[in-house]
Structures are given as C-alpha cells and as structure tokens.
Amino acid sequence: MDYQKVSEPIISELRSILGDSGVVTDPEKMEAYSHDEVPETRWRHLPEVVVKPENTCQVAQVMKLANREKVPVTPRGAGTGLAAGAVPFLGGIVLSLEKMNRIIEVDRQNLVMVVEPGVTTGDVQKCARDHGYLYAGDPCSADSSFIGGNIATNAGGNKAVKYGCTSKHVNGLEVVLPSGEVTTLGGKCVKDVTGYDLLHLIVGSEGTLGIATRIYLKLLPRPRFNAVLMVPFSELSEAIDLVPRLMTQGGIVPTSIEFMDQTCIRSAERFLDRQLPHNTAGAHLIIELDSSTETQLLEEMEQVSGLCGVHGCQEVFVGDNPATQEKIWKPRRVLAESLRVTSPTYCMEDIVVPVSHIPGIVKEINRIADQQGIVIACFGHAGDGNIHATLLKGDLPDDVWEERKGKALDLIYSEVYARGGNLSGEHGIGAKRKEALSKYLDPVKMKTMKAIKLALDPNLVLNPGKIFDVRKEV
Amino acid sequence: MDYQKVSEPIISELRSILGDSGVVTDPEKMEAYSHDEVPETRWRHLPEVVVKPENTCQVAQVMKLANREKVPVTPRGAGTGLAAGAVPFLGGIVLSLEKMNRIIEVDRQNLVMVVEPGVTTGDVQKCARDHGYLYAGDPCSADSSFIGGNIATNAGGNKAVKYGCTSKHVNGLEVVLPSGEVTTLGGKCVKDVTGYDLLHLIVGSEGTLGIATRIYLKLLPRPRFNAVLMVPFSELSEAIDLVPRLMTQGGIVPTSIEFMDQTCIRSAERFLDRQLPHNTAGAHLIIELDSSTETQLLEEMEQVSGLCGVHGCQEVFVGDNPATQEKIWKPRRVLAESLRVTSPTYCMEDIVVPVSHIPGIVKEINRIADQQGIVIACFGHAGDGNIHATLLKGDLPDDVWEERKGKALDLIYSEVYARGGNLSGEHGIGAKRKEALSKYLDPVKMKTMKAIKLALDPNLVLNPGKIFDVRKEV
C-alpha cells in the first residue's frame, strides 16, 4: 500500500474542517501522541499531524479526506492501551477523541447512558452511580482510560467474571466508517436481529473498522451489598485450583476473582511501603461478591469461606466497608505500576485459557521462567482465565533480555494454544502481538478477518498495520 | 448471479460424499424441506436435492462442491423459523443438519456444553438441567427447534430479559464457511480479544455467512428458586406502563415479562377449552422471577406485587410450584398455535422498540388496526420491547386482506422506526422481511452488510436471497 504524506494542502484542509485549535503539527506537542503504555521505545512513532475533532461530522470529514488522499488515520483514546494499538507507525494522522467528552444522556426509562468516546471510564462509572445504577465495565485503567478505547479493545477488567467484558455493556454505537460514512448500529433496543451484528464486529476491532463517535451503554440496577475477601494461600497452586471450583461447586458467580503471586505481593509491598498481611504466602486471591440482598451476600460469603478452608487457605480477611475494601484492593490496583518500578523494562502479557487450565498454565509459566533464567510475575483475572504474565528485565543486559524474552514468550504461547487458549483476553493485538498472531492464529480465521478489513476499508486507511498486515491483492 | 442447476454428475458427487441415505431427490420426501412455519404458500419452494451430512467434513465437502459449481445451498435446522430463512427459493441444495444431533460433552470445569447443531433446544436445556446447570436460551419453540437454528437467528425467547438472547450463551462455534473451509471461533475461553469478533458476526447471520457444525454453549449455575406471577390489568396500557418501571423503580431484573392482550386471552381460552381467570381483563402480564436464595426471591416477589398494586392491577396470582406455574404459562405457550386456529392465515410480526416505547407503540398498533379494519393481536416479550403484533385475516377476502395487511404493516414499521425500533427482535429477516428491510434500514448499514457478504461468499452460494439481495457488482 502506498500512502501519501500529509502535505501542506492536506493540513490546510484539516484546519478548515477543525479550526486551528483542532490541528497540531508541533513535534513537541505531538510527542504525547506517539506512544501508549507499552514501555519499549520500539513501540513509539510520531504522527505527521494530530487532529482533535469535536463532533461526529468533523470525524467523518477527516476520514473522507484521508480516504480520498490515502493518508493513514490512527484513532486514539486516552493512550492507556497495552498493545501499541494507537501508535501511528506509518505516520499520517492521529485522530484524538479527547474533545468529544460529553455525557449526553442518562435514560432512566431504558437503562441506557449515551456518551461520547472521550469520556473517561471512571466518569461513566461515577455518573451511573450518581443516578443509582451500575455501569459494569471496570478495566484497571478506569480512572484514565476513555470509554471509546474500552470499546476499541473490548476491555475486560475486574468485574468481567460476573458482568462480562465491555462488549456486553454496549447496546449501540454511532460509527464513522473508513469511507467517512456514518451509521448507527443498535441503540436503545434490548434485542435486535435486524441484519448482521455489525455492532459487535466493531467492538474489539481496535479502531481498524470504524471509529465510535457515540456510545449507548447499558446500565444495571446497582447491587446494594458487596464484600471483598482476601485469601492467602501458602502455595500458588492451591489458590489457583480453587478458582474453577468456586463457580462449579459453589454455584456462585463472584464479581471478581483476582490473584497475585509471591513476586507480585513483594512488588506491591515495596511500592506501597507497607507490610501486607501474609506476605510470605505463595499467592493471594481477592474475591469480590455483590448482591441485591444482604442475606444472599452473607450466604455466599459463608460458602466461599467454606470452600477456601477446604482448599487449604490460611485465613480469610473480609472487607465489608469501603475503607477495608480499598485496603484489600489497593495492592492489586497498584500492581502494574509497582512492577514498572521494580523493572522499568518489562513485557506484560495477556494470555487467556479455559478456567480449568489456569493451574496448569501458571505452573508451566513458572517452569519456563526457571528454565530461561528470567523473572515472570503472574497476576490477573483468575476468574476468567486471563493471566497477565509479566516478564521483568531486571538487571539483565539488553541482548540477554531480548533473547530470553523471545524464547520464553514462544514457549508460553505454545503452551497456551495447546490448552485451547488465546494470545489476548483483554488488551488486544495492536502492533505488539501482530507477529505472534500471524504465527498462532488459524489461517482460515486470519484470511476471513483480512477479507472483512478489505471489504470495509479498501484503501486501508484506518489504523493500518494493526492486528495483521494485509495487502490489497490478498 | 447465474446459478447452476443440480445436474446428475453433481447428484453423483453428493452421493459419493454422503452415501445414498444422505441424499434425497424424491419430490414427495423433499416437500417437508420446502417451507418453515410461515403459513402463506408464497413462502414455499422445493429444493432440487436435500442432503443430510453426518459430520463437519461432509458439510465442508458439500460447500466446496457447491462453491465450485455455483449451486445455492440453503442450510436448515428444524424448520421452525418464522421468516422463511430456510426456504430454498432458488432451488439448489437444502443442507439439513438433522443427523448432526449429538451432545458431545458437558465440561463441568469450564461450564461449557459442546453440541452439534441438530440437537433440539429442549434437549440442550434438559441435559443442562440433568447436570445441575441452566442453559438460559429458551425460545418458545424450544421443544422442536434445533440449537443450530437458534444460533442462525440469534433466537430470543422467554428468558431473554434477564439472560439475553442466544448470542449471549454461545462461547464458540466451529463453522464451515461458504468456501468450504472450516474454522473454530472462540471455544472454552471466557474472554478473547484475539482478533475480530467473528463469532458474533456468524450468530444471527441466518446461515448466510457460515454453517455452525459444532457449538460451545455456556452453562450457568442453576437458580434454585423461582416463582411465576400472573397479573391481570383492566387496561392494556396499565400493564404496559408497568413494564419499564419494574426494572427501573424496582431495581429487579425478572427472568421473563410477557404480555398478552384481550384478543390473545380469548384465543388461548378457546384453544385450551377452559376459562382463564380475569378473562375480561384488557391484558395479562406474566412475570417470572428466579434466584439462588429463597429470601431474595420472596423479597423480589413482594416488591413486584407492590408495584403491580400501585399500577392498578386487580389481583396477583402466584405460581410457586411446577403445576401452578405451568397453569400460568400454558396460555402464553399455546398462543401462536391458538391464533393459527383462530385464523389459519395470519402474519406474525416481530417488531422491537426501546422498552419505554412499548406503551406508545401498542396503542399505535391498536389505532392502526381500527383504522384499517383488521384484527391485530398483540403479545410478546414486554420486558425487552419485543412485540409479536399478529395480523389475523379472519373472514376477510384474499385481496382485501393483502391490501389491508400491506398498509397496516407499512404504518406499523414507520411508527417503529420513528421510535428508534427495528423490524425484528428475534425471528430474523429471512425472505419474509427482506423487502421491508431494504426500505427501512439505513443504507450505510445495508451497504456494509453486503460488502461483508461478498467478502466471505464471493460466489453468493450460501443461503442467497436472504436478508438482502446483493449482486457481485455492488
């Protein structure tokens, strides 16, 4: 694909669409738009221009222009992504949704909130709470991530065990297509089989098939009671073995089941500068429960505690008020940041396996870590089989790190696929896992994805080079 | 598109793939494959041949042959569809999944059931129940419909208010694509953002993008307690007004909220040959609640009864055991059949609106019925805004019926779209609503769907002429 450079006439046209304040060409000001939260410098690239539309019409006009001139457009939320999905590796236009940040409507009759893509997930959650509802999407980056970015990556997070990932909470999208045409998929209806489910094709497509400019989110009645349990286990394997049994033996669907291993416990301790209880434990589980009645909550807590006891836990700490709950959640929330301090160069993975395979895959990752002589911290969303195995460079020389990391990842991915798992549970493929995807994904699925991309974006102008590479001839 | 006829050499090749017992050419035996449950004769067409594969490999071989020879293939489940989606209007091959009817696995560790497409939904439900779980898909045709057909239409049903339509219960699909290639989308992982969500693109695509040959269904812990309430209202509008308030004011998500109007109550009475309680009521609501604890169930029942009282209901009948529950559900379950007896020629619609618009649209439908001089019975899934407005021919002469039906439908659809609604909530477009879809659907969405169809099925051999008409040149 031959792309055009962003020429002076194109800049002029962009200015006429967006006004001067909506067009940024100063390299210093564009630096912030050259990366997401993947730390390594190879995952950075400056755009030729950053545009900041304020409404759908402007987004559509930019896309029409880009499609006509064959200039790549990389849509961008808050830049909290973990797969270099919003990095403009081919230059061109970065289209930042930061100015489209209005909450348009809270529709109490239909339990739908209508927002623009640049609202932070935290503000969506707060607005729902203020109106007495629950918005159940809850990625760890909620305070800073944009809801539009959550849509693009189908973000998961802490409540996905019970409530599912972002796609479950999206009822409708207004979308600007690569052609610059605008359509609305879904809306306020609860059910719809009027043609193909294009809505869920756009969600999770990492900004390669369309740009969401208006988002219809589902609200739920807010559960009135919740509790957070922290359960230390002397062995990681005991903790992990318990996870599938909570749901199958207990018949309980917790809101969250998170785990962190010994390396993570120590890392969080250092970062928070306080001693955690049972800090010599092989692993901590955090289990959150919620319910609309107190009796049900108490019954479930009792059942969970009972199962924990049977599976060898040492003690169950209960957080039954916001202060104690925050104390339990805090080490988990700061984990990614604390690992970054422990080792500024690291590689956070996002593998997912069927829940029953969690014990096996975590054991295998530890074996690979020992074998390759590399530290791999394991934490993540145990309840849905999503493990953020995080490879830490520590003091390793650059070349040794690169070599060991490459070998370890290859071994981990092979084990994941052997267990019916996948590369990414919630962070996406972006640019970072593109090469791995081409190696591990079923070629028929890959071919089908490429055919859809070409059908919707024949000029390959919308976020090209993400998820896969495709040529017009394919 | 120029299709080939099914020639003798093609029949021979089909026999070599499927054996003699897997190939039917006798017109008498093929008659059953010429229609679904849409009553009017214009929605019937004989295939040239019916094939009955027994495994994925045979399905793939048939598709490869059809794709090579440009012969249309119409996949077929149990033929319980309501949109003529499985009728082979262009002749060619009907591919019946009836022999692929094995339950392959109940995976207790991952809460997944793996089945072939020809298992009836009722058998899926029963198998889940026998293992202590809930399969939450529950279309009204469950006893006879195939789970593969549920996937194709993204079937809704009685439990969709709380648990969602079929797509929410599908975790993975093995799919034979129009090319005859086979791929598996999803599987036993709970989360997955490894590339586009092709799984949910296939679900609800009415057999136009792929044939599901193996299905991974989610199982849920089975709620231990449930109750069914029957609530008569003197005015339909009172009943309907209550619906959005149950969820918003009550904070309750019932399993079902069904309604039937006066015409339906009388029709069910005649069919069952017994008097229903409050048979002069303007409408009956059926509300089902389920819970994992008895106390929560009782609390919710009290809340619902309270709200019903405030909104003018006359009395609340409670079904708290299987016998009384069946008594309440029976009139609703026989409704479609009873209307068929009342008027052998009828037209059952499947419109869907945002829940808050139910009162308005039902009032409008009644007004249109009066104005056009036609009987329209209204019933359906009030909890998710899905109304089966059913136009009854009764004694009208054929030409008058056709004219009034056409006018009434046009008026109804216009009102539905004016309220942010859609043509179909759970039955699909098939052939029956194709013309209406082309009139009411956003042209950009239509164009996008056609582009995807052409990308995946460039020879247009898989269930052509359903949902929309498309030519290669588009």
Interface residues (C-beta under 8 A of the other chain):
Chain A: D107 R108 Q109 N110 L111 V112 T153 N154 G156 A160 V161 C165 S167 K168 L177 E181 V182 T183 T184 L185 G187 K188 C189 V190 K191 D192 V193 T194 G195 Y196 D197 L198 H200 L201 V203 G204 S205 L209 L220 P221 R222 P244 M247 T248 G251 I252 V253 S291 S292 T293 T295 Q296 E299 V352 V353 P354 V355 S356 H381 D384 G385 N386 G420 G421 N422 L423 S424 G425 E426 H427 G428 I429 L437 L441 D442 V444 K445 M446 K447 T448 M449 A451 I452 L454 A455 L456 I467 F468
Chain B: D107 R108 Q109 N110 L111 V112 T153 N154 G156 A160 V161 C165 S167 K168 L177 E181 V182 T183 T184 L185 G187 K188 C189 V190 K191 D192 V193 T194 G195 Y196 D197 L198 H200 L201 V203 G204 S205 L209 L220 P221 R222 P244 M247 T248 G251 I252 V253 S291 S292 T293 T295 Q296 E299 V352 V353 P354 V355 S356 H381 G383 D384 G385 N386 G420 G421 N422 L423 S424 G425 E426 H427 G428 I429 L437 L441 D442 V444 K445 M446 K447 T448 M449 A451 I452 L454 A455 L456 I467 F468
